Amino acid sequence: MKVAIHQPQYLPWLGYFDKLDSADVFILLDTVQFKKHEWQNRNRIRTKDGWQWVTVPIIDRFPERIDQVEINATTDWQRKHCQALRLHYGRAPFWEPLGPALVALLEKPWLRISEINAAIIGLLCTQLGITTQIILASTLQAQEDPTGRLIDLCRAAGGRVYLAGQTGPSYMDVSRFTQAGIGVQVQAYQHPEYPQRYAPFVSHLAVIDLMLNCGPESLAILRSGRRWEPAERQAGASRGDAETRR
């Protein structure tokens, strides 16, 4: 049984969904502290001029857990996000059926960022054809320290192999996984190129860019970048730039 664990992100990128697709169980880590200026409430979409952020405004009550963070409903962010999707993707080859479904989801009255992220991830998995079981960490019992938390969550899901992100070995104690009888594999995703509406190609965008441009071919393209390595090869690796720390 392979288990992957990751914070719920807003409109995640290709590597996030390849990690999810590689696992038997994917745990949305909604019990850790929300981090500003990362991917939990924003991501990037393609425009004719390159890319732009789409950001869900939140009420900042540091240091809240992700599952406690509320969306700032006093702003007009939903209209702006839907407008941006229609403007930049409305004429994409596969706007239907994902585009209208995503717009309808965004227009709902959301209270917390974790809730909308989980709903979007579920919708995108359905559209991609990914059937991995998704569980909220907040429904499970786990320790507070980084490595102990991951081990406990893996055990709760029946995991024998933990699928870590690229920088996992930099903050995990891999030896404790070994002692717990859990193997560790580290993602080394190689971002594929695919047809985009505008040139030149821009990578590391929200996965909807791939889906709206490539439709039924999206999952095969996403999987083409799949690479996993033993944790030992990645131990001590540098954190890399912001685009590879997703």
C-alpha positions as a printed Julia matrix, in Angstrom:
246×3 Matrix{Float64}:
   0.0    0.0     0.0
   1.53   3.32   -1.1
   0.61   6.48    0.8
   1.29  10.08   -0.2
   0.71  13.07    2.07
   0.51  16.7     1.01
  -1.05  19.98    2.08
  -4.27  20.79    0.19
  -3.29  23.26   -2.51
  -5.31  25.6    -4.7
  -5.48  24.44   -8.34
  -2.33  22.28   -7.92
   0.29  21.67  -10.6
   0.99  18.5   -12.6
   3.47  17.0   -10.13
   0.94  17.2    -7.31
  -1.53  15.1    -9.27
   1.13  12.65  -10.41
   2.02  12.11   -6.75
  -1.66  11.63   -5.98
  -2.08   9.26   -8.92
   0.97   7.21   -7.85
  -0.52   6.49   -4.41
  -3.17   4.07   -3.22
  -4.15   6.55   -0.51
  -3.56  10.31   -0.59
  -3.83  12.21    2.68
  -4.6   15.92    2.57
  -2.41  17.34    5.32
  -4.8   19.98    6.64
  -3.51  19.83   10.24
  -0.25  21.77    9.78
   0.31  25.51    9.91
  -0.86  27.56    6.94
   2.05  29.18    5.09
   1.64  32.49    3.34
   3.08  33.09   -0.12
   3.1   29.41   -1.02
   0.54  27.26   -2.87
  -2.23  26.7    -0.35
  -4.32  29.66   -1.54
  -2.86  30.53   -4.94
  -1.48  29.2    -8.19
  -0.59  30.27  -11.73
  -2.52  30.19  -14.99
  -1.39  30.92  -18.55
  -2.09  34.22  -20.27
  -1.04  35.63  -23.63
   1.64  37.62  -21.79
   3.05  34.66  -19.83
   1.32  33.75  -16.58
  -0.58  35.33  -13.71
  -1.45  34.5   -10.13
  -4.95  33.56   -9.06
  -5.07  34.01   -5.29
  -7.83  33.25   -2.81
  -7.72  35.98   -0.12
  -7.66  34.65    3.42
  -8.17  36.1     6.89
  -4.7   35.96    8.39
  -4.78  34.75   11.98
  -1.23  33.42   12.32
  -0.44  30.69   13.31
  -3.63  28.87   12.3
  -3.77  25.33   10.93
  -4.79  24.98    7.3
  -8.18  23.54    8.23
  -8.9   26.65   10.35
  -8.03  29.33    7.8
 -11.07  31.26    6.61
 -11.52  32.85    3.18
 -11.96  36.62    3.14
 -15.5   36.89    1.81
 -15.42  40.69    1.7
 -13.46  40.64   -1.56
 -14.68  39.87   -5.09
 -12.16  37.09   -5.7
 -14.63  34.52   -7.08
 -15.81  36.78   -9.89
 -12.21  37.67  -10.73
 -11.07  34.04  -10.84
 -14.01  32.94  -12.98
 -13.5   35.91  -15.27
  -9.8   35.05  -15.65
 -10.61  31.43  -16.49
 -13.15  32.43  -19.13
 -10.83  35.07  -20.61
  -7.71  32.92  -20.89
  -9.25  29.46  -21.41
 -12.75  30.04  -22.74
 -11.52  29.25  -26.26
  -9.2   26.44  -25.23
  -9.83  23.15  -27.12
 -11.28  21.39  -24.09
 -13.03  24.14  -22.16
 -16.05  21.84  -21.96
 -16.86  20.19  -19.6
 -14.18  21.15  -17.06
 -14.38  24.92  -17.44
 -18.08  25.33  -16.59
 -17.83  22.74  -13.79
 -14.88  24.54  -12.22
 -16.57  27.94  -12.51
 -19.71  26.54  -10.85
 -17.59  25.14   -8.02
 -15.73  28.41   -7.49
 -18.99  30.35   -7.3
 -20.22  28.42   -4.26
 -20.11  30.15   -0.83
 -16.9   28.75    0.64
 -15.86  29.39    4.25
 -12.42  27.79    4.59
  -9.51  27.41    2.18
  -9.09  23.7     2.97
 -12.7   23.03    1.97
 -12.5   24.63   -1.46
  -9.09  23.05   -2.11
 -10.39  19.58   -1.27
 -13.43  20.09   -3.51
 -11.32  21.31   -6.44
  -8.86  18.42   -6.05
 -11.79  16.0    -6.05
 -13.27  17.55   -9.19
  -9.95  17.51  -11.04
  -9.3   13.89  -10.06
 -12.7   12.92  -11.46
 -12.04  14.78  -14.69
  -8.56  13.26  -15.03
  -9.73   9.74  -14.22
  -7.67   9.41  -11.02
  -9.33   7.06   -8.53
  -6.93   7.24   -5.56
  -8.66   7.31   -2.17
  -8.37  10.76   -0.54
  -8.47  11.21    3.25
  -8.23  14.31    5.44
  -5.45  14.22    8.02
  -7.8   15.98   10.43
  -9.85  12.76   10.62
  -6.82  10.77   11.84
  -4.63  10.72   14.97
  -0.96  11.66   14.57
   2.03  13.07   16.46
   3.08  16.7    16.08
   6.71  16.32   15.06
   7.22  16.25   11.26
   8.52  12.69   10.91
   6.3   11.17   13.59
   3.23  12.76   12.03
   3.99  11.24    8.62
   4.69   7.8    10.08
   1.47   7.83   12.11
  -0.58   8.91    9.1
   0.99   6.19    6.95
   0.21   3.59    9.59
  -3.38   4.83    9.93
  -3.85   4.38    6.17
  -2.18   0.96    6.13
   0.82   2.23    4.21
   3.96   0.18    3.62
   5.57   2.74    1.3
   5.59   6.52    1.76
   5.78   8.64   -1.38
   7.67  11.79   -0.39
   8.02  15.08   -2.21
  11.3   16.15   -3.74
  12.55  17.94   -0.61
  11.18  15.34    1.82
  14.59  13.96    2.88
  15.68  17.46    3.92
  13.21  17.57    6.83
  12.38  13.87    7.4
  14.3   11.36    9.47
  14.27   8.54    6.91
  15.8    6.09    9.41
  12.65   6.31   11.55
  10.57   5.2     8.56
  12.9    2.22    8.15
  12.51   1.36   11.85
   8.74   1.56   11.41
   8.86  -0.85    8.49
   7.86   1.8     5.93
   9.83   2.28    2.74
  10.37   5.76    1.32
  10.4    6.79   -2.32
  11.09  10.38   -3.38
   9.44  12.14   -6.29
  11.72  13.45   -9.03
   9.03  14.63  -11.43
  10.16  15.75  -14.88
   7.69  18.32  -16.16
   6.49  17.39  -19.66
   5.74  19.86  -22.44
   2.32  19.85  -24.05
   0.37  22.05  -26.48
  -0.59  25.39  -24.96
  -2.78  28.06  -26.46
   0.05  30.59  -26.33
   3.77  30.28  -27.08
   6.41  29.79  -25.82
   5.64  26.93  -23.46
   5.42  27.8   -19.75
   5.76  25.0   -17.18
   4.68  24.59  -13.56
   1.22  26.03  -14.03
  -2.03  24.84  -12.47
  -2.97  21.42  -13.88
  -6.09  22.95  -15.43
  -3.82  24.46  -18.09
  -2.94  20.95  -19.25
  -6.51  19.69  -18.94
  -8.15  22.54  -20.83
  -5.6   22.29  -23.63
  -5.27  18.52  -23.92
  -8.52  17.04  -22.65
  -8.59  13.21  -22.63
  -4.82  13.02  -23.25
  -4.08  14.9   -20.02
  -3.55  11.95  -17.7
  -1.14  10.2   -20.07
   0.84  13.43  -20.51
   0.88  14.02  -16.75
   2.14  10.48  -16.12
   4.91  10.83  -18.7
   6.88  12.95  -16.24
   6.74  10.34  -13.48
  10.05   9.6   -11.73
  10.57   8.05   -8.29
  13.89   7.41   -6.55
  14.96   5.7    -3.3
  15.2    8.16   -0.41
  18.92   7.5    -0.06
  19.64   9.18   -3.39
  17.81  12.31   -2.34
  19.14  12.63    1.22
  20.93  15.91    1.61
  19.67  17.29   -1.7
  19.21  21.03   -1.87
  15.76  22.5    -1.56
  15.86  23.96   -5.07
  13.95  26.99   -6.29
  10.34  27.84   -5.64
   9.11  26.1    -8.77
  10.46  22.69   -7.69
   9.36  22.9    -4.05
   5.71  22.3    -4.79
